[in-house]
Amino acid sequence: MSVQAKWIGLIFVIIVALCCSLIGVTYLAHADTKYVVHKGDNLWHIAQTHDTSVNDLMHTNHITSDMLHIHQILDVPNRPITTHHHPPTVFHAGTRTNPKAPTASFTVIHTVEPGDTLWRLATVNHTTVTYLVTINQLHSNIIYPGEKLRVYMGNRAAYQRALRQQYVKVGLPVHLVPVYQAAGKRYGIPWTVLAAIHRVETQFATGCVISTAGAQGPMQFMPATFRAYAVRAPGQSGAPDINNVDDAIYTCAHMLRAEGYRTNPVAAIYAYNHSFTYVDNVLAFARHFEV
């Protein structure tokens, strides 16, 4: 074989290898995630958890009904990501000295509440005081209730992956976090309190649970109390169901608001279960779930 023929063969091999590599990268960038349906799942909270929509889930899986079956495998469409980007496993922004706030396509805003400090916000959001000062262009460390602060600026997908990792780390059921958050937002209750009540009551059960005292469902309502505050969660059909985890979480949030959570959180939680030990346990778990 001539030298020229050897070079031509080598170049051909390199070109084929590069093409295979590019095809593999393209496949990875657009591959769908496989999701196995759990008991109590519905398309709405699967879509919320995976940053997609119910319509996209139905289209991707060629389904025309919102009925799901336990152990059913769904293809969850991923948003394409840049293959050379390596997001951090936590959204720790690090210390910045640039006096100008960085530009980003995704920003998380926090409304300052009484008792908040930059140190607490930095701790909860796994970042530093210096970074919060920088991205908000603050001139001091003093913040005021009602003030809106950026607590994260960067890549949305990386942020959500990091959040899911933190939820798993503190023992939260990832697929239910969007339900806690949506219910909390609707009724003005911290979502971590709803998660904490669920944890204390049934350790995150999602179906029929009956206590010796007669309380029922994932959030352990007495039937008469449930009927008094019952609301139907988004994505559910029919009358509110004490054993449906979404309906139970929304009803819990509704009851806490009706019991005056905004003005007296301790009294509202005590009204849910008449025990100050219970109140302490719920608030302790709520703090633990702040990620």
N, C-alpha and C positions, 0 to 999 in steps of 0.2 A: 504494500500500500504506500502511495506517495505521501510526502509530508503535507502537500496541499489537501489530499483526501482526508488525512487524520484531523487537520484543523477544521475542515468542513463538518466532519462527524462530531467533533467536540462541541462546536457552536450549535449544532442541531440538538444535542443532548441538553445543553444549557437552556436553549429556548423552550424545549418541552418541559423542563423542570420548572422554569419561571411561570409558564402557563398553568401548570398544575397547582402551583403555589397560590397564584392569583385566584383560581377557581375555588380553592379551599377557603381562602380568606373571605371571598364573597359569600360563600355558603354560611360561614360562621357568623358573619355580620348580620345575616337576615334569617338565621334559623329561629324557629318558634320554640317556646318553652313548653314542655309537657306538664300538665297539671292533673292530678288525680282528685276527683271530687270527694269531699268529706261529707259526713252526715251534717245537715244544717246549712250546707253551702247553697248559694244562689248566684246567678250570673252577675247580679249587681255588685256584690261585695268581692267576687273574683276579679271583676273588671277594675274596681277601685284599688285592690291590692296590687295589681300588676300594671297599673297606669295605662289602661286601655279602655275600651267602651264595650257596652253590651252588644251593640250592633257589630263591632269588629269581631267579637267572640263568636257570635252567631254566624257571621259570614265565613270566618276562617274554618269553622267546624261544620258548615253546611247544615245547620239546624234551624228549624222554623218555629220552635216552641221554647219557652223558658224553663221547661221541665228538665231537671237533671236527675241522674241516677248515681247512687253511691258506687264508687270505684270507676265511674266513667272517666275516660282519659280525654282531656281537652287540649288542643293546640292553642297556646296563648301567644298572640302575635307580639313580637318584640319590636321596639323602635330601632331602626338602624343606628349603629354607633360607629365612630371612627376607629378603625382597627388599631391604629398606632397609639390610641389614648389608653393610659393605664390608671384608672381612677383609684383613689385611696380607699382603704377598707373602712376608715372612719372619716367623718367630715371635719377633721381637725384642720383648721385653716392655717395655723402657724402664726408666727409673729411677722408683721409687716412694718416697714419703716417708711414706705412711700406715703406722703401726705395726701395724695389723691386717691379717692375710693376707686377700686378696680371696676371695670364694666363687666357685666355678665348677663346672660340671657335668662337666668333663673335666680330669683331672690326670695328669701324667706323673711317675712315681716313679723315682728312681735310687738304687740301693744303693751307697754309697760304697765304693770299692776302695782298696787301698794305693796311695799316690802321688797320689790325687785331691786337688785343692784347689778352693776356690770359684771361683778365677780360671779354672782349667781347665774346670770344669763350665759356667761362664758362657760361655766361648769356644765350647765344643762345642755348646751349646744356643742360641747366638746371642742371648744376653741379657746382663745385667749382674750383678755381685756384689751390688749394692744390692737388686736385685729378688729374688735368691735368698735373701738375708738376710730380706727382708720377708715373702715367702710362706711361709718356714719358721719365722718368728718366732725367729730366732737372736739370741743375745746377744753373739756374737763371730764371727770368721771362721774359727774352728777347727772342723774336722769330723773324724770318726773312721771308720775302716773298719767296715763293717757297718751304719752309720747310714743310714736311709732319708730321702731328701730329695726334696721337690717341685722339679722343674726346669721345669715349665710348668703353668699353670692358665689355662683359657680355652675357646675354641671348638674342638671336635674337628675339624670339617671344615676350618677355617682352618689348624689345625696340620698336618693330613695333606696339604693342598695345598702348604703351605710345605715340608714334607719332600720331596715329590715334586720340587719345583723345585730343592731342594738336591741331590738325587740326580742329577738331570740335569746340574747345574752341575759336579759332580765326576766325571762320566763313568760313573755307575753305570747298569746296565740296570734301569729302574724295575720292570718286571714280575717280575724275579728277586729283588728285595730281600726280599719276604716269605718266600721259600724259604730264603735265607741266614739270616734272622732265626729262623725256626722251627727249622731244623736246629741253629743255634747254641744256641738255648735248650734243645733236647732233650739236647745232648751237652756243654753247658757251655763252648762255644767262642765267642769274640767273632765276631759275624756279619761284621764288617768283615774279619777274617782269611780267612774262607771266600771272600768276594768278592775279596779281594786275590789269593788263590791262583788263583781262576778267571781273573782279569785277567792275571796273570803267565804262566799256563800256555797259555791259548788266546784271550786278549783277548775273553772272554765268549762263546765259541762255544757253541752249544746242540745240536749234533749230532755226527756221526761225524767225529773228527779222529784221524789216526794219525801219530805222529812217526817219524823215522828210527830211533829206538831201540826202537820197538815199543809205546810208550805210546799209550793209546787214550782217546777220549771227551773231553768238555768239561773234565774235571779231570785228564786225562792220567795214568790209572792203568796200570801194567803189569797184564795180565790176571790173573796169579797173585795180585798184591796186592789187586786189586779183589775177587776171590773170597774172600780171607781176611777182608775187612772189610765186604763188601757188605750194604747194608740197602735196603729198599724205602721210598721216600718216600710220605707220605700222598697219597691221590688216584691213586696208580699201581696197576697190576694186573700180575699175573704175577711172574716172578723179577726181581730187581734187574738193571738193564740198564746196562752201562758207558757206553753212548752216550745214555742218558736224562739230561738235565741235572739234574732233581730228584733222581734216584737217586744220581747222581755227587756232588752237593753233600752229601747226607746221609751218603754213604759216606765222604767226605772228613772230615766232622765226627766220625764214628765212629772213624776211624783216628787223628785227632789226639788224641782223648780216650784211646784205647788206648795211644798213645805217650807219655802223661803230660803233656799240654799244661798241665794245671792247676798242676803243680809246676815244669815247665821248658818254657815255650813255645818257646824257641829250639831245644832238642833235638827237640821234637816236629815242628817245621816242617822241621828238618834231616833227620829221618827220612823225611819226605815226598819230599824231593829233596836229595841229599847235596851241598849247596853253600852255603857261608856267604854268598856273593853273592846266591844265591836267597833265603835267609832275610832278608837286609837289604832286598831288593826287596819281598818280601811285607810286611814290617813297615812299610816306607815307604808302600806303597799302603794298608795298613790304617789308618794315621794319616790319610792323605789322604781316606779315605772316612768318617771320623768327622764326621757332620753332625747 
